[in-house]
């Protein structure tokens, strides 16, 4: 911008430019993506979620609740701590 106008930017102009850059780039810079597997057994009324932690599984359920507004899902419960096949074999 300095080259285009031929003179250095004033402090207010620099601050305005800085704010514009933050407004444009900040919303996309802190995004974290992840994935989980979910299966729904309609006959038994079960939802299976394969996630890295209980918190992530709860987040998946919350996403499902938001997507399907009429869905009433109680908090997650397990009888035994889930294990993978690889750990037992």
C-alpha positions in Angstrom: 0.0 0.0 0.0 2.9 2.3 0.7 4.2 1.8 -2.9 0.8 2.5 -4.4 0.3 5.8 -2.6 4.0 6.8 -2.6 4.0 7.7 1.1 4.2 5.5 4.3 1.0 4.4 5.9 -0.2 6.4 8.9 -0.6 4.7 12.3 -4.4 4.7 11.9 -4.2 3.2 8.5 -1.9 0.4 9.7 -4.3 -0.3 12.6 -7.3 -0.5 10.2 -5.4 -2.8 7.9 -4.4 -5.0 10.8 -8.1 -5.2 12.0 -9.3 -6.1 8.5 -6.7 -8.9 8.2 -7.8 -10.3 11.6 -11.5 -10.2 10.6 -10.8 -12.1 7.4 -8.3 -14.7 8.6 -9.1 -15.4 12.3 -12.4 -17.3 11.8 -10.7 -19.9 9.6 -7.3 -20.1 11.3 -8.5 -21.7 14.5 -10.7 -24.4 13.1 -10.0 -27.9 14.3 -11.4 -30.8 12.4 -12.0 -34.3 13.6 -14.0 -37.4 12.8 -16.0 -40.1 14.5 -18.0 -43.1 13.4 -21.7 -43.4 14.3 -24.2 -46.2 13.7 -27.8 -46.1 14.6 -29.8 -49.4 15.3 -33.4 -48.3 14.8 -34.8 -51.7 15.9 -33.1 -51.7 19.3 -33.1 -47.9 19.6 -29.3 -47.8 20.1 -26.7 -45.3 18.9 -23.1 -46.5 18.7 -20.4 -43.9 18.5 -16.7 -44.7 18.0 -14.8 -41.6 19.3 -11.5 -40.9 20.9 -13.0 -40.0 24.3 -16.3 -39.8 26.1 -16.3 -36.0 25.6 -16.0 -36.4 21.9 -18.8 -38.9 21.9 -21.0 -36.5 23.8 -20.1 -33.8 21.2 -21.2 -36.2 18.5 -24.5 -36.8 20.3 -25.0 -33.0 20.6 -24.4 -32.6 16.9 -27.0 -35.3 16.3 -29.5 -33.6 18.6 -29.0 -30.3 16.8 -29.5 -31.9 13.4 -32.5 -34.0 14.4 -34.4 -31.6 16.7 -37.1 -34.1 17.6 -34.5 -36.7 18.7 -34.5 -37.3 22.5 -31.2 -38.8 23.5 -30.4 -39.5 27.2 -26.8 -39.1 28.4 -24.4 -41.8 27.3 -24.1 -44.9 29.4 -21.9 -48.0 29.2 -21.9 -51.2 31.2 -18.2 -52.0 30.6 -15.4 -49.8 29.5 -15.2 -50.2 25.7 -12.1 -51.9 24.3 -10.9 -52.4 20.8 -10.3 -55.8 19.2 -6.7 -55.0 18.8 -6.2 -54.6 22.5 -7.7 -58.0 23.3 -5.9 -59.9 20.6 
